[in-house]
Amino acid sequence: MDIDHAGRQFICYDQDGINDLVTSGVLTQAEAGSIIAQAEIDAVLKAREARYKAETDGMYLAAQYSGDAADMQAWKDAVAQIKLDLPKPI
């Protein structure tokens, strides 16, 4: 993950790398926790985006074109399933 913090950028740190930054005093534990939480959210959103593009974008366009309520519901159901499969971390 890439980290922008206090005007500095840290590239390709994993959780162990972030913990090393805490140990060395570059980040506080709270800052590290916030960075890790945001990285987890970003990963879920990126995975959702990929699935939306692969699985539902075509369904949405078809539903818009046909105007059929059943097609629109199928699209909504597919989007809801992706959100169930890839919930945002709390």
N, CA, C and O atoms as a GROMACS GRO file, in nm:
protein
  360
    1MET      N    1   0.084  -0.118   0.000
    1MET     CA    2   0.000   0.000   0.000
    1MET      C    3   0.088   0.123   0.000
    1MET      O    4   0.198   0.121   0.055
    2ASP      N    5   0.040   0.229  -0.060
    2ASP     CA    6   0.112   0.355  -0.060
    2ASP      C    7   0.053   0.444   0.049
    2ASP      O    8  -0.069   0.447   0.068
    3ILE      N    9   0.138   0.515   0.120
    3ILE     CA   10   0.093   0.597   0.232
    3ILE      C   11   0.139   0.740   0.208
    3ILE      O   12   0.257   0.766   0.185
    4ASP      N   13   0.046   0.832   0.215
    4ASP     CA   14   0.079   0.974   0.219
    4ASP      C   15   0.053   1.019   0.362
    4ASP      O   16  -0.059   1.010   0.412
    5HIS      N   17   0.158   1.067   0.428
    5HIS     CA   18   0.143   1.107   0.568
    5HIS      C   19   0.233   1.227   0.595
    5HIS      O   20   0.353   1.224   0.568
    6ALA      N   21   0.174   1.332   0.649
    6ALA     CA   22   0.249   1.451   0.691
    6ALA      C   23   0.340   1.503   0.581
    6ALA      O   24   0.454   1.541   0.605
    7GLY      N   25   0.287   1.502   0.459
    7GLY     CA   26   0.364   1.555   0.347
    7GLY      C   27   0.471   1.463   0.294
    7GLY      O   28   0.549   1.502   0.207
    8ARG      N   29   0.477   1.340   0.345
    8ARG     CA   30   0.574   1.243   0.298
    8ARG      C   31   0.501   1.123   0.241
    8ARG      O   32   0.390   1.090   0.284
    9GLN      N   33   0.563   1.058   0.145
    9GLN     CA   34   0.501   0.941   0.085
    9GLN      C   35   0.588   0.819   0.110
    9GLN      O   36   0.709   0.821   0.089
   10PHE      N   37   0.523   0.712   0.155
   10PHE     CA   38   0.589   0.584   0.178
   10PHE      C   39   0.527   0.486   0.080
   10PHE      O   40   0.405   0.471   0.075
   11ILE      N   41   0.610   0.419   0.003
   11ILE     CA   42   0.563   0.333  -0.105
   11ILE      C   43   0.572   0.186  -0.065
   11ILE      O   44   0.672   0.142  -0.007
   12CYS      N   45   0.466   0.111  -0.098
   12CYS     CA   46   0.463  -0.034  -0.088
   12CYS      C   47   0.489  -0.086   0.053
   12CYS      O   48   0.561  -0.184   0.071
   13TYR      N   49   0.432  -0.024   0.150
   13TYR     CA   50   0.441  -0.076   0.286
   13TYR      C   51   0.326  -0.174   0.310
   13TYR      O   52   0.212  -0.147   0.272
   14ASP      N   53   0.356  -0.284   0.371
   14ASP     CA   54   0.252  -0.375   0.417
   14ASP      C   55   0.231  -0.348   0.566
   14ASP      O   56   0.289  -0.254   0.620
   15GLN      N   57   0.150  -0.426   0.630
   15GLN     CA   58   0.119  -0.401   0.770
   15GLN      C   59   0.246  -0.408   0.857
   15GLN      O   60   0.261  -0.330   0.950
   16ASP      N   61   0.336  -0.500   0.826
   16ASP     CA   62   0.461  -0.508   0.902
   16ASP      C   63   0.544  -0.381   0.882
   16ASP      O   64   0.605  -0.331   0.977
   17GLY      N   65   0.545  -0.330   0.761
   17GLY     CA   66   0.618  -0.206   0.734
   17GLY      C   67   0.560  -0.089   0.810
   17GLY      O   68   0.633  -0.003   0.860
   18ILE      N   69   0.428  -0.084   0.820
   18ILE     CA   70   0.362   0.022   0.896
   18ILE      C   71   0.398   0.008   1.044
   18ILE      O   72   0.424   0.107   1.112
   19ASN      N   73   0.397  -0.115   1.093
   19ASN     CA   74   0.436  -0.138   1.233
   19ASN      C   75   0.581  -0.094   1.258
   19ASN      O   76   0.612  -0.042   1.365
   20ASP      N   77   0.668  -0.114   1.160
   20ASP     CA   78   0.807  -0.067   1.172
   20ASP      C   79   0.811   0.085   1.182
   20ASP      O   80   0.893   0.140   1.256
   21LEU      N   81   0.722   0.153   1.108
   21LEU     CA   82   0.718   0.300   1.116
   21LEU      C   83   0.672   0.345   1.254
   21LEU      O   84   0.715   0.449   1.303
   22VAL      N   85   0.584   0.268   1.315
   22VAL     CA   86   0.541   0.300   1.452
   22VAL      C   87   0.657   0.279   1.548
   22VAL      O   88   0.685   0.365   1.632
   23THR      N   89   0.723   0.166   1.535
   23THR     CA   90   0.835   0.135   1.623
   23THR      C   91   0.944   0.241   1.613
   23THR      O   92   1.006   0.277   1.713
   24SER      N   93   0.968   0.290   1.493
   24SER     CA   94   1.074   0.390   1.474
   24SER      C   95   1.027   0.532   1.506
   24SER      O   96   1.106   0.627   1.498
   25GLY      N   97   0.900   0.548   1.541
   25GLY     CA   98   0.850   0.679   1.581
   25GLY      C   99   0.804   0.768   1.467
   25GLY      O  100   0.772   0.885   1.490
   26VAL      N  101   0.801   0.716   1.346
   26VAL     CA  102   0.756   0.794   1.231
   26VAL      C  103   0.604   0.814   1.236
   26VAL      O  104   0.553   0.920   1.200
   27LEU      N  105   0.533   0.711   1.279
   27LEU     CA  106   0.388   0.716   1.292
   27LEU      C  107   0.348   0.681   1.435
   27LEU      O  108   0.418   0.606   1.504
   28THR      N  109   0.236   0.737   1.478
   28THR     CA  110   0.179   0.693   1.606
   28THR      C  111   0.097   0.568   1.580
   28THR      O  112   0.064   0.536   1.466
   29GLN      N  113   0.063   0.497   1.686
   29GLN     CA  114  -0.021   0.378   1.674
   29GLN      C  115  -0.157   0.415   1.614
   29GLN      O  116  -0.211   0.342   1.531
   30ALA      N  117  -0.212   0.530   1.656
   30ALA     CA  118  -0.341   0.574   1.603
   30ALA      C  119  -0.332   0.603   1.454
   30ALA      O  120  -0.423   0.568   1.378
   31GLU      N  121  -0.224   0.667   1.411
   31GLU     CA  122  -0.207   0.696   1.268
   31GLU      C  123  -0.194   0.567   1.189
   31GLU      O  124  -0.253   0.553   1.082
   32ALA      N  125  -0.119   0.472   1.243
   32ALA     CA  126  -0.102   0.344   1.174
   32ALA      C  127  -0.235   0.271   1.163
   32ALA      O  128  -0.267   0.215   1.058
   33GLY      N  129  -0.313   0.273   1.271
   33GLY     CA  130  -0.444   0.209   1.266
   33GLY      C  131  -0.535   0.272   1.163
   33GLY      O  132  -0.607   0.202   1.092
   34SER      N  133  -0.532   0.402   1.154
   34SER     CA  134  -0.613   0.473   1.056
   34SER      C  135  -0.570   0.440   0.913
   34SER      O  136  -0.654   0.421   0.825
   35ILE      N  137  -0.440   0.434   0.891
   35ILE     CA  138  -0.387   0.401   0.758
   35ILE      C  139  -0.426   0.259   0.718
   35ILE      O  140  -0.468   0.236   0.605
   36ILE      N  141  -0.412   0.167   0.810
   36ILE     CA  142  -0.446   0.027   0.781
   36ILE      C  143  -0.596   0.013   0.753
   36ILE      O  144  -0.636  -0.056   0.660
   37ALA      N  145  -0.679   0.080   0.835
   37ALA     CA  146  -0.824   0.073   0.814
   37ALA      C  147  -0.862   0.130   0.678
   37ALA      O  148  -0.945   0.072   0.608
   38GLN      N  149  -0.801   0.242   0.641
   38GLN     CA  150  -0.833   0.302   0.511
   38GLN      C  151  -0.786   0.212   0.397
   38GLN      O  152  -0.854   0.201   0.295
   39ALA      N  153  -0.672   0.147   0.414
   39ALA     CA  154  -0.622   0.056   0.310
   39ALA      C  155  -0.716  -0.062   0.292
   39ALA      O  156  -0.737  -0.107   0.180
   40GLU      N  157  -0.772  -0.112   0.401
   40GLU     CA  158  -0.868  -0.223   0.392
   40GLU      C  159  -0.994  -0.180   0.319
   40GLU      O  160  -1.046  -0.254   0.235
   41ILE      N  161  -1.043  -0.060   0.349
   41ILE     CA  162  -1.161  -0.008   0.279
   41ILE      C  163  -1.130   0.010   0.131
   41ILE      O  164  -1.209  -0.029   0.046
   42ASP      N  165  -1.015   0.069   0.101
   42ASP     CA  166  -0.977   0.092  -0.038
   42ASP      C  167  -0.968  -0.039  -0.116
   42ASP      O  168  -1.008  -0.045  -0.232
   43ALA      N  169  -0.916  -0.144  -0.053
   43ALA     CA  170  -0.905  -0.274  -0.119
   43ALA      C  171  -1.042  -0.332  -0.152
   43ALA      O  172  -1.062  -0.387  -0.260
   44VAL      N  173  -1.136  -0.319  -0.059
   44VAL     CA  174  -1.272  -0.368  -0.083
   44VAL      C  175  -1.337  -0.289  -0.196
   44VAL      O  176  -1.400  -0.347  -0.284
   45LEU      N  177  -1.322  -0.157  -0.194
   45LEU     CA  178  -1.383  -0.075  -0.298
   45LEU      C  179  -1.323  -0.106  -0.435
   45LEU      O  180  -1.395  -0.106  -0.535
   46LYS      N  181  -1.193  -0.132  -0.440
   46LYS     CA  182  -1.128  -0.167  -0.567
   46LYS      C  183  -1.179  -0.302  -0.618
   46LYS      O  184  -1.204  -0.318  -0.737
   47ALA      N  185  -1.194  -0.398  -0.527
   47ALA     CA  186  -1.246  -0.529  -0.566
   47ALA      C  187  -1.391  -0.519  -0.612
   47ALA      O  188  -1.430  -0.584  -0.709
   48ARG      N  189  -1.470  -0.438  -0.542
   48ARG     CA  190  -1.608  -0.418  -0.585
   48ARG      C  191  -1.613  -0.356  -0.724
   48ARG      O  192  -1.690  -0.399  -0.810
   49GLU      N  193  -1.531  -0.254  -0.746
   49GLU     CA  194  -1.529  -0.188  -0.876
   49GLU      C  195  -1.501  -0.287  -0.988
   49GLU      O  196  -1.565  -0.284  -1.093
   50ALA      N  197  -1.405  -0.375  -0.966
   50ALA     CA  198  -1.371  -0.475  -1.067
   50ALA      C  199  -1.490  -0.567  -1.094
   50ALA      O  200  -1.519  -0.599  -1.210
   51ARG      N  201  -1.557  -0.609  -0.989
   51ARG     CA  202  -1.673  -0.697  -1.007
   51ARG      C  203  -1.789  -0.623  -1.072
   51ARG      O  204  -1.858  -0.680  -1.157
   52TYR      N  205  -1.810  -0.498  -1.034
   52TYR     CA  206  -1.918  -0.421  -1.099
   52TYR      C  207  -1.893  -0.414  -1.249
   52TYR      O  208  -1.985  -0.436  -1.328
   53LYS      N  209  -1.770  -0.382  -1.288
   53LYS     CA  210  -1.738  -0.371  -1.430
   53LYS      C  211  -1.758  -0.505  -1.501
   53LYS      O  212  -1.813  -0.510  -1.611
   54ALA      N  213  -1.712  -0.612  -1.438
   54ALA     CA  214  -1.719  -0.743  -1.502
   54ALA      C  215  -1.860  -0.802  -1.503
   54ALA      O  216  -1.898  -0.869  -1.599
   55GLU      N  217  -1.936  -0.778  -1.396
   55GLU     CA  218  -2.062  -0.850  -1.380
   55GLU      C  219  -2.188  -0.766  -1.399
   55GLU      O  220  -2.290  -0.819  -1.442
   56THR      N  221  -2.183  -0.637  -1.368
   56THR     CA  222  -2.310  -0.564  -1.364
   56THR      C  223  -2.321  -0.446  -1.460
   56THR      O  224  -2.432  -0.401  -1.489
   57ASP      N  225  -2.210  -0.395  -1.511
   57ASP     CA  226  -2.220  -0.279  -1.600
   57ASP      C  227  -2.305  -0.311  -1.723
   57ASP      O  228  -2.391  -0.232  -1.763
   58GLY      N  229  -2.281  -0.427  -1.782
   58GLY     CA  230  -2.360  -0.467  -1.898
   58GLY      C  231  -2.507  -0.487  -1.864
   58GLY      O  232  -2.595  -0.454  -1.943
   59MET      N  233  -2.532  -0.540  -1.745
   59MET     CA  234  -2.671  -0.559  -1.702
   59MET      C  235  -2.743  -0.425  -1.688
   59MET      O  236  -2.859  -0.411  -1.726
   60TYR      N  237  -2.670  -0.326  -1.634
   60TYR     CA  238  -2.730  -0.194  -1.616
   60TYR      C  239  -2.764  -0.131  -1.751
   60TYR      O  240  -2.873  -0.078  -1.770
   61LEU      N  241  -2.670  -0.138  -1.844
   61LEU     CA  242  -2.695  -0.079  -1.976
   61LEU      C  243  -2.811  -0.149  -2.045
   61LEU      O  244  -2.895  -0.084  -2.107
   62ALA      N  245  -2.816  -0.281  -2.034
   62ALA     CA  246  -2.926  -0.355  -2.095
   62ALA      C  247  -3.060  -0.317  -2.031
   62ALA      O  248  -3.161  -0.302  -2.100
   63ALA      N  249  -3.060  -0.302  -1.899
   63ALA     CA  250  -3.183  -0.264  -1.828
   63ALA      C  251  -3.228  -0.123  -1.869
   63ALA      O  252  -3.347  -0.098  -1.887
   64GLN      N  253  -3.132  -0.032  -1.883
   64GLN     CA  254  -3.166   0.103  -1.925
   64GLN      C  255  -3.223   0.102  -2.067
   64GLN      O  256  -3.320   0.173  -2.097
   65TYR      N  257  -3.163   0.023  -2.154
   65TYR     CA  258  -3.206   0.016  -2.292
   65TYR      C  259  -3.344  -0.047  -2.305
   65TYR      O  260  -3.429   0.002  -2.379
   66SER      N  261  -3.367  -0.156  -2.231
   66SER     CA  262  -3.495  -0.227  -2.244
   66SER      C  263  -3.607  -0.156  -2.169
   66SER      O  264  -3.723  -0.164  -2.208
   67GLY      N  265  -3.570  -0.088  -2.060
   67GLY     CA  266  -3.673  -0.024  -1.978
   67GLY      C  267  -3.755  -0.125  -1.898
   67GLY      O  268  -3.857  -0.089  -1.839
   68ASP      N  269  -3.712  -0.248  -1.897
   68ASP     CA  270  -3.786  -0.355  -1.830
   68ASP      C  271  -3.755  -0.354  -1.680
   68ASP      O  272  -3.639  -0.357  -1.640
   69ALA      N  273  -3.859  -0.350  -1.600
   69ALA     CA  274  -3.842  -0.347  -1.454
   69ALA      C  275  -3.772  -0.473  -1.403
   69ALA      O  276  -3.695  -0.466  -1.307
   70ALA      N  277  -3.797  -0.586  -1.465
   70ALA     CA  278  -3.732  -0.711  -1.422
   70ALA      C  279  -3.581  -0.706  -1.448
   70ALA      O  280  -3.502  -0.754  -1.366
   71ASP      N  281  -3.542  -0.647  -1.560
   71ASP     CA  282  -3.399  -0.633  -1.589
   71ASP      C  283  -3.332  -0.539  -1.489
   71ASP      O  284  -3.220  -0.564  -1.444
   72MET      N  285  -3.401  -0.431  -1.455
   72MET     CA  286  -3.348  -0.337  -1.357
   72MET      C  287  -3.336  -0.404  -1.220
   72MET      O  288  -3.238  -0.381  -1.148
   73GLN      N  289  -3.432  -0.485  -1.184
   73GLN     CA  290  -3.427  -0.555  -1.056
   73GLN      C  291  -3.314  -0.657  -1.054
   73GLN      O  292  -3.247  -0.673  -0.952
   74ALA      N  293  -3.292  -0.724  -1.166
   74ALA     CA  294  -3.182  -0.821  -1.174
   74ALA      C  295  -3.048  -0.750  -1.154
   74ALA      O  296  -2.959  -0.801  -1.087
   75TRP      N  297  -3.035  -0.630  -1.213
   75TRP     CA  298  -2.913  -0.552  -1.194
   75TRP      C  299  -2.896  -0.513  -1.047
   75TRP      O  300  -2.788  -0.528  -0.991
   76LYS      N  301  -3.003  -0.463  -0.985
   76LYS     CA  302  -2.998  -0.424  -0.844
   76LYS      C  303  -2.962  -0.543  -0.755
   76LYS      O  304  -2.886  -0.530  -0.660
   77ASP      N  305  -3.018  -0.658  -0.787
   77ASP     CA  306  -2.988  -0.779  -0.709
   77ASP      C  307  -2.841  -0.818  -0.723
   77ASP      O  308  -2.778  -0.859  -0.626
   78ALA      N  309  -2.787  -0.806  -0.844
   78ALA     CA  310  -2.647  -0.841  -0.868
   78ALA      C  311  -2.555  -0.745  -0.791
   78ALA      O  312  -2.454  -0.788  -0.734
   79VAL      N  313  -2.589  -0.616  -0.791
   79VAL     CA  314  -2.510  -0.518  -0.715
   79VAL      C  315  -2.517  -0.549  -0.566
   79VAL      O  316  -2.415  -0.545  -0.496
   80ALA      N  317  -2.636  -0.581  -0.517
   80ALA     CA  318  -2.652  -0.614  -0.375
   80ALA      C  319  -2.570  -0.738  -0.339
   80ALA      O  320  -2.513  -0.744  -0.230
   81GLN      N  321  -2.564  -0.835  -0.428
   81GLN     CA  322  -2.485  -0.956  -0.401
   81GLN      C  323  -2.337  -0.925  -0.390
   81GLN      O  324  -2.267  -0.979  -0.305
   82ILE      N  325  -2.288  -0.837  -0.477
   82ILE     CA  326  -2.148  -0.798  -0.470
   82ILE      C  327  -2.119  -0.731  -0.336
   82ILE      O  328  -2.016  -0.757  -0.274
   83LYS      N  329  -2.210  -0.645  -0.293
   83LYS     CA  330  -2.191  -0.578  -0.163
   83LYS      C  331  -2.194  -0.678  -0.047
   83LYS      O  332  -2.124  -0.660   0.052
   84LEU      N  333  -2.276  -0.782  -0.060
   84LEU     CA  334  -2.276  -0.887   0.043
   84LEU      C  335  -2.146  -0.967   0.040
   84LEU      O  336  -2.090  -1.000   0.145
   85ASP      N  337  -2.097  -0.997  -0.080
   85ASP     CA  338  -1.975  -1.074  -0.094
   85ASP      C  339  -1.851  -0.998  -0.048
   85ASP      O  340  -1.755  -1.055   0.003
   86LEU      N  341  -1.856  -0.865  -0.066
   86LEU     CA  342  -1.741  -0.781  -0.034
   86LEU      C  343  -1.786  -0.666   0.057
   86LEU      O  344  -1.791  -0.551   0.014
   87PRO      N  345  -1.817  -0.697   0.183
   87PRO     CA  346  -1.862  -0.592   0.274
   87PRO      C  347  -1.748  -0.498   0.311
   87PRO      O  348  -1.631  -0.538   0.316
   88LYS      N  349  -1.783  -0.373   0.337
   88LYS     CA  350  -1.682  -0.279   0.384
   88LYS      C  351  -1.640  -0.317   0.526
   88LYS      O  352  -1.725  -0.350   0.609
   89PRO      N  353  -1.510  -0.313   0.553
   89PRO     CA  354  -1.466  -0.340   0.691
   89PRO      C  355  -1.522  -0.232   0.784
   89PRO      O  356  -1.541  -0.117   0.744
   90ILE      N  357  -1.546  -0.270   0.906
   90ILE     CA  358  -1.600  -0.173   1.002
   90ILE      C  359  -1.486  -0.108   1.077
   90ILE      O  360  -1.510  -0.023   1.163
   0.00000   0.00000   0.00000
